Each structure stands twice: as structure tokens, then as C-alpha cells.
Amino acid sequence: ADEVINAACEVRDLYLGDMDVTTINPEPWISLRAENLRSMFVAAMVTGSRTALLQGKVQLAIQFARSAVSVQCNREDAVTVLIEALVAAGRPGDARDAYLRFCSRVVGSKGLPPSRELRRLVADLIPEPKQSSHSHIAREDVIGA
């Protein structure tokens, strides 16, 4: 487990963000390669976050998950591990906010609600906020409840 966490730390330290491939070379394969590198980075951060959670390193898990979400905000696995880490840190409000932001993006861009598994996880992990008609309506509209 420590090797996974150390590798994720190294990957995070090495990945300095996207390069603007359109100014370098308009060839399609360069854009595809950049997307592949982003996906590999996010996979490493998700794995590192899950491993950190299992080791009880909650703050590190949050850092890895936030790194993943910052690169590919519509990846459900990244948002899922962020939610799990925030709940483990005793921050259910932040976890709910992360979920609702994800829902807004996914519903807005794809017209689909999050997966049934993610909706179930959120229902199990995050208590409903104190009743506010605005937040309840927004939650139902966004998550497809």
C-alpha cells in the first residue's frame, strides 16, 4: 500500500498540467496522446486516493481525489472517491457539494443522471441537509431521485 501511495505522490509531483497541444502541433494524434496522459494521471490519483483511504490517510486521499477531479471533472470514479474521502474526514456538507456540482455538470453535458451506484452511495453516506425547500428541489432535479 505504501508503494501505491508513494507512486501516486510521484505522479502528482511530475504532472504539471496540460500542455496546449493546439499551439504545438495540430496533429490529431497529439491531442489523443494528451487525453490519454490525462486519463492515466486521473487513474493514478483515484488509485492513490482509494489506497490512502484504506490506510487511514484521509487528507492525502482528499488531495489525490481533488487532483483527479481538477483534471477530469466529469469522471465518476474521481468524484466518487472524493465524496468518500470528504465523508471520511467528517465533511459531509463538502461531499454533498461535490456531488451536486458533479450532477450539474453531467446532467448539463450529457443529459444523464449519475449512475445508480453513485446515487446509492451518496444516499448511504451523506445525511439529508436540514429541510430547505430550495436545496430539496435542486437535489431532486439534479440526481434523478
C-alpha positions as a Markdown table, in Angstrom:
| # | Residue | x | y | z |
|---|---|---|---|---|
| 1 | Ala | 0.0 | 0.0 | 0.0 |
| 2 | Asp | 2.8 | 2.4 | 0.8 |
| 3 | Glu | 4.3 | 1.8 | -2.7 |
| 4 | Val | 1.0 | 2.8 | -4.3 |
| 5 | Ile | 0.8 | 5.9 | -2.2 |
| 6 | Asn | 4.4 | 6.8 | -3.0 |
| 7 | Ala | 3.9 | 6.2 | -6.7 |
| 8 | Ala | 0.8 | 8.4 | -6.7 |
| 9 | Cys | 2.7 | 11.2 | -4.9 |
| 10 | Glu | 5.4 | 10.9 | -7.6 |
| 11 | Val | 2.9 | 11.0 | -10.4 |
| 12 | Arg | 1.2 | 14.1 | -8.8 |
| 13 | Asp | 4.5 | 15.8 | -8.5 |
| 14 | Leu | 5.5 | 15.1 | -12.1 |
| 15 | Tyr | 2.2 | 16.1 | -13.7 |
| 16 | Leu | 2.2 | 19.8 | -14.0 |
| 17 | Gly | -1.0 | 20.0 | -16.0 |
| 18 | Asp | -2.0 | 20.1 | -19.6 |
| 19 | Met | 0.1 | 21.5 | -22.4 |
| 20 | Asp | -1.7 | 23.4 | -25.1 |
| 21 | Val | -1.3 | 20.9 | -27.9 |
| 22 | Thr | -3.0 | 23.2 | -30.4 |
| 23 | Thr | -0.1 | 25.6 | -30.4 |
| 24 | Ile | 2.5 | 22.8 | -30.6 |
| 25 | Asn | 1.1 | 20.7 | -33.4 |
| 26 | Pro | -2.4 | 20.5 | -34.7 |
| 27 | Glu | -2.0 | 16.7 | -35.5 |
| 28 | Pro | -4.9 | 14.7 | -34.0 |
| 29 | Trp | -2.6 | 12.1 | -32.5 |
| 30 | Ile | -1.1 | 14.7 | -30.2 |
| 31 | Ser | -4.5 | 15.6 | -28.8 |
| 32 | Leu | -5.3 | 11.9 | -28.3 |
| 33 | Arg | -2.0 | 11.3 | -26.6 |
| 34 | Ala | -2.6 | 14.3 | -24.3 |
| 35 | Glu | -6.1 | 12.9 | -23.4 |
| 36 | Asn | -4.5 | 9.5 | -22.7 |
| 37 | Leu | -2.0 | 11.1 | -20.4 |
| 38 | Arg | -4.8 | 12.9 | -18.5 |
| 39 | Ser | -6.7 | 9.7 | -18.1 |
| 40 | Met | -3.7 | 7.9 | -16.8 |
| 41 | Phe | -3.0 | 10.7 | -14.3 |
| 42 | Val | -6.6 | 10.6 | -13.1 |
| 43 | Ala | -6.5 | 6.8 | -12.8 |
| 44 | Ala | -3.3 | 7.1 | -10.7 |
| 45 | Met | -4.8 | 9.7 | -8.4 |
| 46 | Val | -8.0 | 7.7 | -8.0 |
| 47 | Thr | -6.0 | 4.6 | -7.1 |
| 48 | Gly | -3.8 | 6.6 | -4.7 |
| 49 | Ser | -6.9 | 8.1 | -3.1 |
| 50 | Arg | -8.5 | 4.8 | -2.5 |
| 51 | Thr | -5.3 | 3.3 | -1.1 |
| 52 | Ala | -4.8 | 6.4 | 1.2 |
| 53 | Leu | -8.3 | 6.0 | 2.5 |
| 54 | Leu | -7.7 | 2.3 | 3.3 |
| 55 | Gln | -4.6 | 3.4 | 5.1 |
| 56 | Gly | -6.5 | 6.0 | 7.1 |
| 57 | Lys | -4.7 | 8.8 | 5.4 |
| 58 | Val | -7.8 | 10.8 | 4.8 |
| 59 | Gln | -6.2 | 14.2 | 4.0 |
| 60 | Leu | -3.9 | 12.7 | 1.4 |
| 61 | Ala | -6.9 | 10.8 | -0.1 |
| 62 | Ile | -8.7 | 14.2 | -0.4 |
| 63 | Gln | -5.6 | 15.7 | -2.1 |
| 64 | Phe | -5.3 | 12.9 | -4.6 |
| 65 | Ala | -9.1 | 12.9 | -5.3 |
| 66 | Arg | -9.1 | 16.7 | -5.8 |
| 67 | Ser | -6.2 | 16.4 | -8.2 |
| 68 | Ala | -8.1 | 13.8 | -10.2 |
| 69 | Val | -11.3 | 15.9 | -10.3 |
| 70 | Ser | -9.4 | 19.1 | -11.3 |
| 71 | Val | -8.1 | 17.3 | -14.4 |
| 72 | Gln | -11.2 | 15.4 | -15.4 |
| 73 | Cys | -14.2 | 16.7 | -13.5 |
| 74 | Asn | -16.8 | 14.5 | -15.2 |
| 75 | Arg | -15.1 | 11.2 | -14.2 |
| 76 | Glu | -17.4 | 9.5 | -11.8 |
| 77 | Asp | -14.7 | 7.4 | -10.2 |
| 78 | Ala | -12.8 | 10.5 | -9.3 |
| 79 | Val | -15.9 | 12.2 | -7.8 |
| 80 | Thr | -16.8 | 9.0 | -6.0 |
| 81 | Val | -13.5 | 8.8 | -4.2 |
| 82 | Leu | -13.6 | 12.5 | -3.4 |
| 83 | Ile | -17.0 | 12.1 | -1.8 |
| 84 | Glu | -15.8 | 9.0 | 0.2 |
| 85 | Ala | -12.7 | 10.9 | 1.4 |
| 86 | Leu | -14.7 | 14.0 | 2.4 |
| 87 | Val | -17.2 | 11.9 | 4.3 |
| 88 | Ala | -14.3 | 10.0 | 6.0 |
| 89 | Ala | -12.9 | 13.4 | 7.0 |
| 90 | Gly | -16.2 | 14.3 | 8.6 |
| 91 | Arg | -17.1 | 16.8 | 5.9 |
| 92 | Pro | -20.5 | 15.6 | 4.6 |
| 93 | Gly | -21.5 | 19.1 | 3.5 |
| 94 | Asp | -18.4 | 19.4 | 1.3 |
| 95 | Ala | -19.1 | 15.8 | 0.0 |
| 96 | Arg | -22.7 | 16.8 | -0.8 |
| 97 | Asp | -21.5 | 19.9 | -2.6 |
| 98 | Ala | -19.0 | 17.9 | -4.7 |
| 99 | Tyr | -21.8 | 15.5 | -5.6 |
| 100 | Leu | -24.2 | 18.3 | -6.6 |
| 101 | Arg | -21.5 | 20.0 | -8.7 |
| 102 | Phe | -20.8 | 16.7 | -10.5 |
| 103 | Cys | -24.6 | 16.2 | -11.1 |
| 104 | Ser | -24.9 | 19.6 | -12.6 |
| 105 | Arg | -22.0 | 19.0 | -15.0 |
| 106 | Val | -23.1 | 15.5 | -16.0 |
| 107 | Val | -26.8 | 16.4 | -16.4 |
| 108 | Gly | -25.8 | 19.6 | -18.2 |
| 109 | Ser | -23.3 | 18.0 | -20.6 |
| 110 | Lys | -24.8 | 14.5 | -21.1 |
| 111 | Gly | -28.4 | 14.8 | -20.1 |
| 112 | Leu | -28.0 | 11.8 | -17.9 |
| 113 | Pro | -28.1 | 11.4 | -14.1 |
| 114 | Pro | -25.1 | 9.9 | -12.2 |
| 115 | Ser | -25.0 | 6.2 | -12.0 |
| 116 | Arg | -27.3 | 4.3 | -9.7 |
| 117 | Glu | -24.3 | 3.2 | -7.7 |
| 118 | Leu | -23.2 | 6.7 | -7.0 |
| 119 | Arg | -26.7 | 7.9 | -6.1 |
| 120 | Arg | -26.9 | 4.9 | -3.7 |
| 121 | Leu | -23.5 | 5.7 | -2.2 |
| 122 | Val | -24.5 | 9.3 | -1.6 |
| 123 | Ala | -27.8 | 8.3 | -0.1 |
| 124 | Asp | -26.0 | 5.9 | 2.3 |
| 125 | Leu | -23.1 | 8.2 | 3.2 |
| 126 | Ile | -24.5 | 11.7 | 3.3 |
| 127 | Pro | -27.4 | 12.7 | 5.5 |
| 128 | Glu | -30.0 | 14.9 | 4.0 |
| 129 | Pro | -29.5 | 18.5 | 4.9 |
| 130 | Lys | -31.9 | 20.3 | 7.2 |
| 131 | Gln | -35.0 | 20.8 | 5.2 |
| 132 | Ser | -34.8 | 23.7 | 2.8 |
| 133 | Ser | -37.2 | 23.8 | 0.0 |
| 134 | His | -34.6 | 25.2 | -2.4 |
| 135 | Ser | -32.0 | 22.5 | -1.7 |
| 136 | His | -34.5 | 19.7 | -1.8 |
| 137 | Ile | -35.9 | 20.8 | -5.2 |
| 138 | Ala | -32.4 | 21.2 | -6.6 |
| 139 | Arg | -31.3 | 17.8 | -5.3 |
| 140 | Glu | -34.3 | 16.0 | -6.8 |
| 141 | Asp | -33.9 | 17.8 | -10.2 |
| 142 | Val | -30.2 | 17.1 | -10.3 |
| 143 | Ile | -29.9 | 13.5 | -9.1 |
| 144 | Gly | -32.9 | 12.0 | -10.8 |
| 145 | Ala | -34.4 | 10.9 | -7.4 |
